[in-house]
């Protein structure tokens, strides 16, 4: 992790990473929407990142990572997920509160504190939402398809983003679909029909709209 990065630069790197996972470029308008900032403010931040060699920025076309920038983005995501785990495991915050709170102070941590937190937490493999914590110096994160991408017979571990609507989180909880839970797809109805899932020994039905807002790590 580059400790000379500012909070706005790290948040921009994380947003660029998420917007470019499918191989497309990130446009400043989309970044502004994700970050809740004006396009002018985002453009200024992107230009700083370009000057430091983290991104390539072509006006009116978009932003792509350099190899160094991609590693910095994954390192920023790693720190965020470690801090989330600290908030949940050591301070007792609910998993769906940790995302919001982590952003408030993760950027002030020296690298050595992040490293010690990771060890103190017994080197966790995932954040409280169920997403993997990448290894140091990683340049990418494992693919996490939506639950609805699975087919009958597939098994996977559930991950739920911190940005998920609280009502959906509550609904998922009634089905036992919490971060870290193992599910098996029993049926998938055609034409965007619902999934029938085996969760904690019970069959549960989940519509396509919600199933596309839940992500999974496929079981080996």
Secondary structure, DSSP 8 states (H G I E B T S, - for coil): --TTS-HHHHHHHHHHHHHTTTS--B-HHHHHHHHT--HHHHHHHHHHHHHTTSEEEETTTEEEE-HHHHHHHHHHHHHHHHHHHHHHHTT---HHHHHHHHHHHGGG--HHHHHHHHHHTT--SB-TTS-B---TT-S------BGGG--TT-EEEEEE-TTS-HHHHHHHHHTT--TT-EEEEEEE-TTT--EEEEETTEEEEE-HHHHTTEEEEE--
